[in-house]
């Protein structure tokens, strides 16, 4: 009588999965799929910013008194010819855009201080259009204009929050906040601070800015612009959840230019 040898056991990875193992695998696959969808959704959200309105950008490009350069550091706007305040030619502002707002949207609102007061302005281009993902410091941006002697840093909305992180111990003279506030304490930084908000801003409301004022130096200046909302600080159209805007883009530009000239000079 011939007795056959038992068949060799299958390696574990080829054995039929039991109910528990199948359940665990399904949970794992579901978690990976959910994570992938979350990542894809975030990337789509981050890479579809509020676009700059074409007209204001073209006006800045056509302005013979403002030189525009697109550099690795960002969008550099420099004065051309004789500025009203020649001493301001050695003054520069690093400006960080709000979350998911194209940097070009701030060119027109910031160009007045370049054209009329000789200030150099660099608008950064944050990673994925989100300021908090851009970990570069002040020294990474001042290379765009090495002849500038005095630097300030500022930003709009989330860009202002990032500016608050950049400003202390960086050598800048002051901090500019547009529709924004600090999430960190800079009250002992010795910085000059100008905080500007819109009367109808429902995203960074005047009340919220007031609640966080204690994080700024005691000599910080607060200004509220009548008829302005959150999106008034740039030229990118309406923003979801914002209040009503009753001030024109040109009036906003004139108001901001006057405030900036006084603050920076």
BAMINU-693281 format. One record per residue: residue number from 0; residue in three letters; x, y, z of N, C-alpha, C in turn. Coordinates in steps of 0.05 Angstrom, whole numbers. Each point is the difference from the previous one (the first is absolute). Example, Ala and Ser with C-alpha at 12.3 -4.5 7.8 and 13.67 -1.06 7.14 Angstrom:
# BAMINU-693281
PT; 0; ala; 264; -114; 156; -18; 24; 0; 18; 24; 0
PT; 1; ser; -7; 21; -14; 16; 24; 1; -15; 22; 14
//
This chain:
# BAMINU-693281
PT; 0; unk; 17; -24; 0; -17; 24; 0; 18; 25; 0
PT; 1; unk; -6; 18; -19; 16; 24; -2; -14; 23; 14
PT; 2; unk; 15; 12; 18; -11; 23; 15; 12; 26; -11
PT; 3; unk; -17; 18; -10; 10; 25; -12; 7; 20; 22
PT; 4; unk; 20; 16; -6; 9; 21; 19; -21; 22; 1
PT; 5; unk; -4; 13; 23; -19; 22; 1; 10; 24; -17
PT; 6; unk; -19; 13; -12; 7; 24; -17; 12; 21; 18
PT; 7; unk; 21; 14; -10; 12; 21; 16; -19; 23; 5
PT; 8; unk; 2; 12; 23; -18; 22; 7; 7; 25; -17
PT; 9; unk; -21; 14; -7; 4; 25; -16; 13; 21; 18
PT; 10; unk; 17; 16; -11; 11; 23; 16; -24; 18; 9
PT; 11; unk; 4; 13; 23; -21; 14; 13; -13; 21; -19
PT; 12; unk; 17; 13; -17; -11; 21; -16; -19; -10; -22
PT; 13; unk; 1; -27; -6; -17; -10; -20; -25; -14; 11
PT; 14; unk; -2; -2; 26; -23; -14; 12; -24; 18; -1
PT; 15; unk; -24; -12; -3; -24; 16; 0; -3; 16; 26
PT; 16; unk; -7; 25; -3; -3; 17; 24; -25; -7; 15
PT; 17; unk; 3; 0; 26; -23; -5; 17; -17; 25; 2
PT; 18; unk; -24; -2; 12; -18; 23; 2; 12; 24; 14
PT; 19; unk; 16; -5; 22; 12; 22; 14; 21; 14; -17
PT; 20; unk; 17; -17; -13; 21; 12; -17; -12; 16; -23
PT; 21; unk; -21; -10; -12; -13; 15; -22; -11; 26; 10
PT; 22; unk; -12; 0; 24; -11; 24; 11; 22; 21; 6
PT; 23; unk; 23; -10; 10; 22; 19; 6; 10; 12; -26
PT; 24; unk; 3; -17; -21; 9; 10; -25; -19; 21; -12
PT; 25; unk; -26; -5; 2; -20; 18; -10; 2; 27; 14
PT; 26; unk; 4; -1; 27; 2; 25; 15; 25; 15; -8
PT; 27; unk; 23; -15; -5; 24; 13; -8; -2; 13; -27
PT; 28; unk; -12; -15; -19; -4; 11; -27; -18; 25; 1
PT; 29; unk; -21; -1; 16; -18; 22; 2; 14; 25; 12
PT; 30; unk; 17; -5; 20; 15; 22; 12; 19; 13; -20
PT; 31; unk; 14; -17; -15; 18; 11; -20; -15; 15; -22
PT; 32; unk; -23; -10; -8; -16; 14; -20; -9; 27; 10
PT; 33; unk; -9; 0; 25; -10; 26; 12; 23; 20; 2
PT; 34; unk; 24; -10; 8; 24; 17; 2; 7; 11; -27
PT; 35; unk; 0; -17; -21; 6; 9; -27; -19; 21; -9
PT; 36; unk; -26; -4; 5; -20; 19; -8; 4; 27; 15
PT; 37; unk; 7; -2; 25; 5; 25; 16; 23; 15; -11
PT; 38; unk; 22; -14; -7; 24; 13; -11; -7; 13; -27
PT; 39; unk; -13; -15; -17; -7; 11; -26; -19; 24; 3
PT; 40; unk; -19; -2; 18; -18; 22; 4; 14; 25; 10
PT; 41; unk; 19; -4; 19; 15; 22; 10; 17; 13; -22
PT; 42; unk; 13; -16; -16; 17; 11; -22; -17; 16; -20
PT; 43; unk; -24; -11; -6; -17; 15; -19; -9; 26; 13
PT; 44; unk; -7; 0; 25; -9; 24; 15; 23; 20; 1
PT; 45; unk; 24; -9; 6; 22; 18; 4; 10; 12; -27
PT; 46; unk; -2; -15; -21; 10; 9; -26; -21; 13; -18
PT; 47; unk; -23; 6; 12; -20; 15; -15; -6; 26; 16
PT; 48; unk; 19; 19; -1; -3; 25; 17; -20; 19; -12
PT; 49; unk; -6; 21; 16; -14; 23; -11; 18; 14; -19
PT; 50; unk; -8; 3; -25; 17; 11; -21; -1; 30; 0
PT; 51; unk; 23; 12; -6; 2; 29; -1; -16; 11; -24
PT; 52; unk; -13; 22; 4; -14; 13; -22; 21; 11; -20
PT; 53; unk; -5; -4; -25; 20; 6; -21; 5; 30; -2
PT; 54; unk; -21; 17; 1; 3; 28; -4; 20; 14; 18
PT; 55; unk; -2; -3; 27; 19; 13; 18; 29; -10; -4
PT; 56; unk; 4; -25; -7; 27; -10; -5; 12; 14; -24
PT; 57; unk; -16; 2; -22; 10; 12; -24; 6; 30; 5
PT; 58; unk; -16; 13; 16; 6; 28; 6; 27; 4; 14
PT; 59; unk; 6; -18; 18; 26; 1; 13; 23; -4; -20
PT; 60; unk; -4; -20; -17; 21; -6; -20; 4; 24; -19
PT; 61; unk; -22; 14; -5; 2; 23; -19; 9; 26; 13
PT; 62; unk; 3; -1; 27; 9; 24; 14; 30; 4; -3
PT; 63; unk; 7; 23; -13; 28; 5; -5; 17; 6; 25
PT; 64; unk; -14; 5; 22; 14; 7; 25; 4; -25; 18
PT; 65; unk; -8; -23; -10; 2; -25; 16; 13; -21; -18
PT; 66; unk; 22; -11; 9; 13; -23; -13; -9; -26; 13
PT; 67; unk; -9; -19; -16; -10; -25; 10; 18; -23; -10
PT; 68; unk; 9; -16; 19; 17; -23; -7; -12; -25; 14
PT; 69; unk; 0; -22; -15; -8; -26; 12; 25; -15; 7
PT; 70; unk; 6; -3; 26; 24; -13; 9; -6; -25; 16
PT; 71; unk; 21; -15; 7; -4; -24; 17; -11; 8; 27
PT; 72; unk; 7; 24; 10; -9; 9; 26; -29; 9; -1
PT; 73; unk; -10; 8; -23; -27; 10; -3; -3; 21; -21
PT; 74; unk; -21; 16; 2; -6; 22; -19; 13; 25; 12
PT; 75; unk; 20; 11; -14; 14; 23; 10; -10; 25; -14
PT; 76; unk; -9; 20; 15; -8; 26; -12; 19; 21; 11
PT; 77; unk; 14; 13; -18; 20; 20; 7; -6; 27; -12
PT; 78; unk; 6; 22; 14; -5; 27; -10; 19; 6; -24
PT; 79; unk; -10; 16; -18; 15; 8; -24; 0; 31; 0
PT; 80; unk; 24; 12; -5; 1; 29; -2; 0; 13; 27
PT; 81; unk; -9; 25; 0; 1; 16; 25; -26; -5; 16
PT; 82; unk; 4; -12; 23; -23; -4; 18; -3; 25; 18
PT; 83; unk; -25; 3; 10; -6; 23; 17; 18; 1; 25
PT; 84; unk; 6; -23; 11; 16; -2; 24; 25; -17; -7
PT; 85; unk; 22; 13; -7; 24; -14; -10; 11; -18; 22
PT; 86; unk; -3; 8; 25; 11; -16; 22; -14; -27; 2
PT; 87; unk; -25; -2; -10; -15; -24; 1; 10; -21; -19
PT; 88; unk; 18; 8; -19; 11; -20; -19; 15; -22; 14
PT; 89; unk; 9; 5; 24; 14; -21; 15; -18; -15; 19
PT; 90; unk; -26; 3; -4; -20; -14; 17; -14; -21; -16
PT; 91; unk; -4; -24; 12; -13; -21; -14; -21; -14; 18
PT; 92; unk; -20; -12; -13; -21; -14; 13; -3; -28; -12
PT; 93; unk; 2; -20; 17; -5; -28; -8; -29; -5; 7
PT; 94; unk; -16; -7; -20; -29; -4; 4; -9; -28; -6
PT; 95; unk; -14; -13; 19; -8; -28; -3; -30; -1; -7
PT; 96; unk; -8; -12; -22; -28; -1; -8; -17; -17; 19
PT; 97; unk; -27; 5; -1; -18; -15; 15; -3; -29; -11
PT; 98; unk; -13; -17; 16; -3; -28; -8; -15; -3; -27
PT; 99; unk; 11; -14; -18; -13; -6; -26; -7; 25; -16
PT; 100; unk; 17; 20; 3; -3; 25; -16; 25; 3; -17
PT; 101; unk; -4; 3; -26; 23; 4; -18; 16; 25; 8
PT; 102; unk; 26; -2; 1; 17; 23; 8; -5; 24; -18
PT; 103; unk; -6; -4; -25; -4; 23; -18; -23; 17; 8
PT; 104; unk; -18; -11; 16; -24; 15; 8; 6; 23; 18
PT; 105; unk; 25; 2; 11; 7; 21; 18; 18; 22; -14
PT; 106; unk; 6; -4; -25; 18; 18; -13; -11; 28; -1
PT; 107; unk; -25; 3; -8; -11; 27; -3; -2; 15; 27
PT; 108; unk; -10; -14; 21; -3; 12; 26; 26; 9; 12
PT; 109; unk; 22; -14; -7; 26; 6; 12; 17; 18; -18
PT; 110; unk; -9; 4; -25; 16; 15; -19; 1; 30; 6
PT; 111; unk; -20; 10; 14; -1; 29; 5; 24; 9; 17
PT; 112; unk; 8; -16; 20; 22; 8; 17; 27; -2; -15
PT; 113; unk; 0; -17; -21; 24; -3; -17; 2; 25; -18
PT; 114; unk; -22; 6; -14; -1; 21; -19; 4; 28; 13
PT; 115; unk; -14; 5; 22; -1; 26; 11; 20; 5; 22
PT; 116; unk; 11; -21; 13; 17; 4; 23; 26; -16; -2
PT; 117; unk; 5; -12; -22; 26; -13; -5; 6; -24; 17
PT; 118; unk; -20; -14; 10; 4; -24; 16; 2; -24; -18
PT; 119; unk; 18; -18; 6; 3; -26; -15; -18; -20; 13
PT; 120; unk; -16; -15; -15; -19; -19; 11; 5; -28; -13
PT; 121; unk; 2; -20; 17; 3; -27; -10; -24; -16; 10
PT; 122; unk; -16; -11; -19; -23; -16; 7; 9; -29; -3
PT; 123; unk; -2; -16; 21; 10; -27; -1; -20; -18; -14
PT; 124; unk; 10; -24; -7; -17; -21; -13; 1; -24; 18
PT; 125; unk; -18; -2; 19; 1; -23; 19; -4; -27; -13
PT; 126; unk; 11; -20; 13; -4; -28; -9; -30; -7; 1
PT; 127; unk; -9; -10; -23; -28; -9; -3; -20; 23; 8
PT; 128; unk; 9; 25; -4; -17; 23; 6; -9; 2; 29
PT; 129; unk; 16; -13; 18; -6; 0; 29; 24; 10; 15
PT; 130; unk; -3; 24; 12; 23; 13; 13; 14; -17; 21
PT; 131; unk; -16; -15; 16; 12; -16; 21; 16; -24; -9
PT; 132; unk; -2; -6; -26; 16; -22; -11; 27; 10; -11
PT; 133; unk; 3; 27; -1; 24; 12; -10; 18; 6; 24
PT; 134; unk; 21; -15; 4; 17; 2; 24; 24; 19; -5
PT; 135; unk; 1; 13; -22; 22; 19; -5; -1; 23; 20
PT; 136; unk; 23; 11; 7; 2; 23; 18; 6; 25; -15
PT; 137; unk; 2; 22; 15; 5; 26; -12; 25; 1; -17
PT; 138; unk; 21; -13; 9; 25; 0; -15; -2; -13; -27
PT; 139; unk; -20; -18; -3; -4; -13; -26; -13; 18; -21
PT; 140; unk; -11; 22; 9; -14; 18; -18; 15; 26; -5
PT; 141; unk; 16; 9; 20; 14; 25; -4; 21; -1; -22
PT; 142; unk; 7; -24; -8; 20; -4; -22; -11; 11; -26
PT; 143; unk; -26; 4; -2; -12; 11; -25; 7; 29; -4
PT; 144; unk; 6; 14; 22; 6; 29; -2; 23; 6; 20
PT; 145; unk; 24; -8; -6; 22; 2; 19; 8; 29; 8
PT; 146; unk; -8; 20; -16; 6; 27; 6; -19; 13; 20
PT; 147; unk; -22; -13; 6; -19; 10; 19; 12; -2; 28
PT; 148; unk; -1; 21; 16; 12; 0; 26; -20; -6; 23
PT; 149; unk; -24; 10; -3; -20; -4; 22; -23; -18; -11
PT; 150; unk; -6; -21; 15; -21; -18; -8; -23; -1; 20
PT; 151; unk; -24; -4; -11; -24; -5; 15; -11; -26; -11
PT; 152; unk; -17; -13; 16; -13; -24; -10; -30; 2; 7
PT; 153; unk; -16; -11; -17; -29; 2; 5; -15; -21; -16
PT; 154; unk; -27; 0; 3; -15; -19; -16; -30; 4; 4
PT; 155; unk; -15; -13; -16; -29; 2; 0; -11; -27; 11
PT; 156; unk; -19; 1; 18; -14; -23; 10; 21; -21; 11
PT; 157; unk; 0; -24; -10; 19; -20; 9; 29; 8; -5
PT; 158; unk; 4; 17; -21; 26; 11; -5; 10; 17; 23
PT; 159; unk; -18; 14; 13; 7; 16; 23; 9; -17; 24
PT; 160; unk; -14; -23; 3; 7; -19; 21; 29; -10; -5
PT; 161; unk; 6; -6; -25; 27; -9; -7; 21; 23; 5
PT; 162; unk; -8; 24; -7; 18; 23; 5; 7; 4; 29
PT; 163; unk; -20; -6; 17; 5; 2; 29; 21; -20; 9
PT; 164; unk; 2; -23; -13; 20; -19; 7; 27; 7; -11
PT; 165; unk; 0; 15; -23; 25; 7; -13; 14; 24; 13
PT; 166; unk; -16; 19; 10; 10; 26; 8; 19; 0; 24
PT; 167; unk; -6; -13; 22; 17; 2; 24; 28; -10; -6
PT; 168; unk; 20; 15; 11; 29; -8; -2; 9; -4; -29
PT; 169; unk; -12; 14; -19; 8; -3; -28; 14; 25; -10
PT; 170; unk; 0; 21; 16; 12; 25; -9; -18; 19; -13
PT; 171; unk; -26; -7; -4; -19; 18; -13; -8; 22; 21
PT; 172; unk; -9; 22; -10; -7; 22; 18; -30; 0; 8
PT; 173; unk; -16; -13; -17; -29; 1; 7; -16; -22; -12
PT; 174; unk; -25; -2; 9; -18; -21; -8; -26; 12; -10
PT; 175; unk; -9; -8; -24; -24; 11; -12; -21; -23; -2
PT; 176; unk; -24; 6; 10; -22; -20; 0; -24; 12; -15
PT; 177; unk; -8; -15; -21; -24; 8; -15; -22; -21; 5
PT; 178; unk; -21; 7; 13; -21; -20; 5; 11; -24; 14
PT; 179; unk; 17; 4; 20; 14; -23; 12; 7; 7; 29
PT; 180; unk; 11; -20; 14; 9; 3; 27; 21; -21; 6
PT; 181; unk; 15; 4; 21; 21; -19; 8; -12; -23; 16
PT; 182; unk; 9; -24; -5; -7; -23; 16; 22; -6; 21
PT; 183; unk; 22; 15; -2; 22; -3; 19; 5; 27; 13
PT; 184; unk; 12; 0; 23; 4; 24; 16; 25; 15; -10
PT; 185; unk; -4; 24; -11; 23; 17; -8; 0; 26; 15
PT; 186; unk; -14; 0; 23; -3; 24; 16; 26; 12; 10
PT; 187; unk; 20; -17; 4; 26; 9; 10; 21; 1; -22
PT; 188; unk; -8; 0; -25; 18; -1; -23; 13; 27; -6
PT; 189; unk; -12; 22; 9; 10; 26; -7; -7; 9; -28
PT; 190; unk; -16; -15; -14; -8; 6; -28; -20; 23; -1
PT; 191; unk; 2; 16; -21; -22; 19; -6; -21; -17; -14
PT; 192; unk; -25; 5; 7; -22; -17; -12; -22; 18; -10
PT; 193; unk; -10; -6; -24; -24; 13; -11; -19; -22; -7
PT; 194; unk; -24; 0; 13; -20; -19; -5; -24; 14; -14
PT; 195; unk; -7; -9; -24; -21; 13; -15; -22; -21; -5
PT; 196; unk; -24; 7; 5; -23; -19; -4; -22; 14; -15
PT; 197; unk; -18; -16; -12; -22; 11; -14; -25; 1; 18
PT; 198; unk; -15; 21; -2; -24; 3; 16; -20; -23; -3
PT; 199; unk; -2; -11; -25; -19; -21; -7; 13; -27; -3
PT; 200; unk; 24; -4; 11; 14; -25; -2; -13; -21; 18
PT; 201; unk; -10; -21; -11; -12; -21; 15; 18; -25; 4
PT; 202; unk; 24; 1; -11; 19; -22; 2; 21; 6; 22
PT; 203; unk; 11; 24; 0; 17; 9; 22; -14; 25; 11
PT; 204; unk; -20; -4; 16; -17; 22; 8; 15; 20; 19
PT; 205; unk; -9; 25; 0; 12; 19; 18; 0; -10; 29
PT; 206; unk; -21; -14; 8; -2; -10; 28; 21; -21; 5
PT; 207; unk; 5; -18; -19; 21; -20; 3; 27; 12; 2
PT; 208; unk; 5; 20; -17; 26; 14; 1; 4; 14; 27
PT; 209; unk; -22; 11; 10; 2; 14; 26; 5; -21; 22
PT; 210; unk; -12; -23; -2; 4; -21; 21; 29; -9; 1
PT; 211; unk; 15; 1; -23; 27; -9; -1; 21; 23; 2
PT; 212; unk; -10; 24; 5; 18; 23; 1; 21; -2; 22
PT; 213; unk; -6; -15; 21; 19; -2; 22; 26; -14; -8
PT; 214; unk; -1; -14; -23; 24; -14; -9; 19; 18; -15
PT; 215; unk; -8; 25; -5; 16; 20; -14; 12; 20; 20
PT; 216; unk; 21; 14; -8; 12; 21; 18; -21; 21; 7
PT; 217; unk; 4; 13; 23; -19; 20; 10; -3; 24; -19
PT; 218; unk; 21; 5; -16; -2; 23; -18; -10; -7; -28
PT; 219; unk; -11; -24; -3; -11; -8; -26; -22; 19; -8
PT; 220; unk; -2; 7; -25; -21; 17; -11; -21; -16; -13
PT; 221; unk; -25; 6; 6; -23; -15; -12; -17; 20; -16
PT; 222; unk; -6; -8; -25; -16; 16; -18; -22; -17; -13
PT; 223; unk; -24; 10; 0; -23; -14; -13; -8; 17; -24
PT; 224; unk; -2; -12; -24; -7; 14; -24; -30; -4; -5
PT; 225; unk; -14; 22; -1; -29; -2; -5; -7; -11; -28
PT; 226; unk; -20; -17; 0; -9; -11; -26; 17; -23; -11
PT; 227; unk; 22; -7; 14; 17; -21; -10; -7; -27; 13
PT; 228; unk; 3; -21; -16; -3; -27; 11; 26; -15; -2
PT; 229; unk; 0; -26; 4; 25; -15; 0; 14; 0; -27
PT; 230; unk; -15; -3; -21; 12; -1; -27; 8; 27; -11
PT; 231; unk; -7; 22; 14; 7; 26; -10; 30; 5; 0
PT; 232; unk; 15; -15; 15; 29; 4; 1; 15; -10; -24
PT; 233; unk; -15; -15; -17; 12; -9; -26; -20; 4; -22
PT; 234; unk; 7; -7; -24; -18; 2; -23; -4; -28; -11
PT; 235; unk; -18; -16; 13; -5; -27; -8; -30; -7; 2
PT; 236; unk; -16; 20; 1; -29; -6; 0; -10; -7; 28
PT; 237; unk; -26; -8; 1; -13; -7; 26; 13; -25; 12
PT; 238; unk; -1; -2; 27; 10; -23; 14; -22; -12; 17
PT; 239; unk; -2; -26; -1; -21; -14; 14; 0; 6; 29
PT; 240; unk; -24; 7; 11; -3; 6; 28; 6; 28; 8
PT; 241; unk; 8; 17; -19; 7; 27; 6; -24; 18; 2
PT; 242; unk; 4; 24; 10; -21; 20; 2; -3; 16; -25
PT; 243; unk; -18; 20; 0; -5; 16; -24; 22; 22; -2
PT; 244; unk; 8; 5; -24; 20; 20; -6; -14; 24; -13
PT; 245; unk; 6; 24; 11; -11; 25; -11; 21; 19; -9
PT; 246; unk; 26; -6; 4; 22; 18; -8; 11; -10; -27
PT; 247; unk; 7; 18; -17; 11; -8; -26; 29; -8; 3
PT; 248; unk; 10; -14; -20; 28; -9; 0; 19; 24; 0
PT; 249; unk; -6; 20; -15; 17; 24; -1; 0; 15; 26
PT; 250; unk; -23; 3; 13; -1; 13; 26; 15; -16; 21
PT; 251; unk; -2; -26; -2; 15; -17; 18; 30; 3; -4
PT; 252; unk; 8; 1; -25; 28; 3; -6; 11; 27; 11
PT; 253; unk; -15; 21; -3; 9; 26; 10; 2; 0; 30
PT; 254; unk; -20; -12; 13; 1; -2; 30; 23; -16; 10
PT; 255; unk; 5; -23; -12; 22; -17; 8; 27; 13; -6
PT; 256; unk; 2; 14; -22; 25; 13; -7; 7; 21; 21
PT; 257; unk; -20; 16; 8; 5; 21; 20; 9; -13; 27
PT; 258; unk; -14; -22; 8; 7; -13; 25; 28; -12; -1
PT; 259; unk; 7; -12; -23; 26; -13; -3; 22; 21; -1
PT; 260; unk; -5; 23; -13; 21; 21; -2; 7; 10; 28
PT; 261; unk; -21; 4; 16; 5; 10; 27; 14; -21; 17
PT; 262; unk; -8; -25; -3; 12; -22; 16; 28; -6; -7
PT; 263; unk; 6; -2; -26; 26; -9; -9; 21; 22; 0
PT; 264; unk; -9; 24; -2; 19; 22; -3; 3; 16; 26
//
